[in-house]
């Protein structure tokens, strides 16, 4: 009788240990899944902020380049007019000689 009770207690302990280990593994999978989801969310949030800042930077750079281009274009036009005037004066001085 005592041997049978000992066997039943050992079987109950083994079943309890298997259940406890299964429950811990099940719990750890949920914790692991939550950690992985959190890490992915943080990574995606960092990437979103990075790309927003990059787009703002590129927009400002594009604006500055356009402004510089207009300034250079106006200067080029001014120099072109000055060159025409200089060429005209040179032709007039050659023709008057």
C-alpha positions as CSV (number, residue, x, y, z in Angstrom):
1,X,0.0,0.0,0.0
2,X,2.8,2.4,0.9
3,X,4.7,1.5,-2.3
4,X,1.6,2.2,-4.3
5,X,1.1,5.6,-2.6
6,X,4.7,6.4,-3.2
7,X,4.3,5.6,-6.9
8,X,1.2,7.7,-7.2
9,X,2.9,10.7,-5.5
10,X,5.9,10.3,-7.9
11,X,3.6,10.1,-11.0
12,X,1.7,13.2,-9.7
13,X,5.0,15.1,-9.2
14,X,6.2,14.2,-12.7
15,X,2.9,15.3,-14.2
16,X,2.9,18.5,-12.1
17,X,6.5,19.2,-13.1
18,X,5.7,18.7,-16.8
19,X,2.7,20.9,-16.5
20,X,4.7,23.6,-14.7
21,X,7.4,23.5,-17.3
22,X,4.8,23.7,-20.1
23,X,3.1,26.6,-18.4
24,X,6.4,28.4,-18.0
25,X,7.3,27.8,-21.6
26,X,3.9,29.0,-22.7
27,X,4.2,32.1,-20.5
28,X,7.7,32.8,-21.8
29,X,6.5,32.6,-25.4
30,X,3.9,35.3,-24.6
31,X,6.6,37.5,-22.9
32,X,9.0,36.9,-25.8
33,X,6.3,37.7,-28.3
34,X,5.5,40.9,-26.4
35,X,9.1,41.9,-26.3
36,X,9.6,41.3,-30.0
37,X,6.5,43.3,-30.8
38,X,7.7,46.1,-28.6
39,X,11.1,46.1,-30.3
40,X,9.6,46.2,-33.7
41,X,7.3,49.0,-32.7
42,X,10.2,51.0,-31.4
43,X,12.2,50.3,-34.5
44,X,9.4,51.4,-36.8
45,X,8.8,54.5,-34.7
46,X,12.5,55.4,-34.9
47,X,12.5,54.8,-38.7
48,X,9.4,57.0,-39.1
49,X,10.9,59.8,-37.2
50,X,14.2,59.4,-39.2
51,X,12.4,59.5,-42.5
52,X,10.3,62.5,-41.5
53,X,13.4,64.4,-40.5
54,X,15.2,63.3,-43.7
55,X,12.3,64.6,-45.8
56,X,12.2,67.9,-44.0
57,X,16.0,68.2,-44.5
58,X,15.8,67.4,-48.2
59,X,12.8,69.8,-48.6
60,X,14.8,72.7,-47.1
61,X,17.9,71.7,-49.1
62,X,15.8,71.7,-52.3
63,X,14.4,75.2,-51.4
64,X,17.9,76.6,-50.8
65,X,19.2,75.1,-54.1
66,X,16.3,76.7,-56.0
67,X,16.9,80.0,-54.4
68,X,20.6,79.8,-55.2
69,X,19.8,78.8,-58.8
70,X,17.5,81.9,-59.2
71,X,20.3,84.1,-57.8
72,X,22.9,82.6,-60.2
73,X,20.5,82.9,-63.1
74,X,19.9,86.6,-62.4
75,X,23.6,87.2,-62.1
76,X,24.2,85.3,-65.4
77,X,21.6,87.5,-67.1
78,X,23.3,90.6,-65.7
79,X,26.7,89.5,-67.0
80,X,25.2,88.6,-70.4
81,X,23.8,92.1,-70.7
82,X,27.1,93.6,-69.6
83,X,28.9,91.5,-72.2
84,X,26.5,92.7,-75.0
85,X,27.1,96.3,-74.0
86,X,30.9,95.8,-73.9
87,X,30.8,94.1,-77.4
88,X,28.7,96.9,-78.7
89,X,31.2,99.5,-77.4
90,X,34.1,97.6,-78.9
91,X,32.3,97.4,-82.3
92,X,31.5,101.1,-82.1
93,X,35.1,102.1,-81.2
94,X,36.4,99.9,-84.1
95,X,34.0,101.3,-86.6
96,X,34.8,104.9,-85.5
97,X,38.5,104.4,-86.1
